[in-house]
Every structure is written in structure tokens, then in C-alpha cells.
Amino acid sequence: MPKIVDHDQRRRELVEATLRIIVDQGLAGATMRDIAAESGFANGVIKSYFASKSDLLAATYLFVYEATNRRVELSTAHLRGLAALRAFANEVLPVTPELHDEARVVLSFLAEVAQSPDHARTTRETMAQWRTWIRGWLRQADDDEELAAEIELESAADVLLTYLLGAQTAAIIGGESFDFAGFRRQFDHVIARLSR
């Protein structure tokens, strides 16, 4: 009797192997051969699921993005306004070793985005979701009179999204100024400038 293959599970295993390799070795170490070895499959198996390394990287990015969104939905479920925005930031900012690892995957994918209109579209769609959430929480904060009177919601949403993406980049660059608590302090500063 032929073996039944769970294709969704196999795709997930390949994505998780890619994530581990990027975290351990960086994008340069994420060769198709190494990913196959890490996942325990023959090299040719990857081609059955992903046409290229770029497509596998896109799937890994979406895996991280979706995992982040699940955490955000849980952490913000009973919050609104600035409290929800803080909870969101705590799932995105690289304030733990695990979130730092996720930032490495995101930045590896963004290098691919520069070369692929399809991947650029994927990224725009994911960031549009985050911007919608941020704007909604800012609107709640405004309704609850948490925001300073001069805050313009659309611009503030753009600034917050840009800061979050920039923080991921800064975390990967590292250096003497990098520390997990530092990003929390920075975000506190950003929120303080928005608050009434």
C-alpha cells in the first residue's frame, strides 16, 4: 500500500527547517541542499513544494507573519487604544531572543522583495493589515481621549509601522546600542509623544 503523504505537513517542515537555518547561519547558509538535510528530506523533494528558494523564503516569511498575528490577536483580545497598541508592539519588536530570530527571517525575505514584484506585493499586503490594526487602535485611543490633540492619525500610523520595521533592522545590525530592554524604552518614548 503506498505511503500517504501529508503535503501540508511536509511544506510546514520545510518552512520550519528554513527558519532554523536562517536563524543559525543567515540567508547565505540557507541553500536548498542544507534545507533538505535539515528537514530530513531528499534535495529533490523541495522542488515538489517550492519552485525556488525565493518562494520557500516567502513561505517562511508568511509563516512568521501568521504566527505573529496569532499572538497579537490573543494579546490584544480584551484591549483597546494605546494598551492594545503596546501589546501589539510587544509581539513585533525584537524584545526577546525568539522575536529577534523572527526579525532575521523578515529581513532575509525583504532582501528578496527588492528583486521580486510578487514578493513586494505580498509584503505590502501583510503590512497593510498591520497598518489597519495600528490605525484602528489609534482611533480608539483618540475616542478615549488618550492622544494628544495635535496627533494626525494617518501619519501616526505610518510612523509607528516604520518604527517597528526599523527596530527589526536595528536589532539585526546589533552593536553596542542594541539590547532588548532598549526597544521597550524606545517604544515608551514613541507612545509618550502621542499621549495627551
MOVENWO-V990281 format. One record per pair of residues at least 12 apart in sequence whose ideal C-beta (glycine too) atoms are under 6 Angstrom apart, sorted by the first residue. I is the first residue (numbers start at 1). J is the second residue. If there is no record, write none. Layout:
I&J ; I&J
This chain:
11&49 ; 13&39 ; 14&39 ; 15&59 ; 15&60 ; 15&63 ; 17&35 ; 17&38 ; 17&39 ; 18&30 ; 18&35 ; 18&56 ; 18&60 ; 19&60 ; 19&105 ; 21&34 ; 21&35 ; 21&38 ; 22&104 ; 22&105 ; 22&108 ; 23&101 ; 23&104 ; 27&108 ; 32&46 ; 32&53 ; 54&112 ; 57&109 ; 57&112 ; 58&119 ; 60&105 ; 61&109 ; 64&102 ; 64&105 ; 65&126 ; 68&91 ; 71&91 ; 72&88 ; 72&91 ; 75&87 ; 75&91 ; 76&88 ; 80&140 ; 81&137 ; 81&140 ; 81&141 ; 81&144 ; 81&146 ; 82&141 ; 82&146 ; 84&137 ; 85&137 ; 89&187 ; 92&164 ; 93&167 ; 93&183 ; 94&168 ; 94&171 ; 95&180 ; 95&183 ; 95&184 ; 100&171 ; 103&168 ; 103&171 ; 103&172 ; 104&172 ; 106&168 ; 107&172 ; 131&157 ; 131&161 ; 134&157 ; 134&160 ; 135&157 ; 138&153 ; 138&156 ; 138&157 ; 147&194 ; 148&196 ; 151&194 ; 163&190 ; 167&183
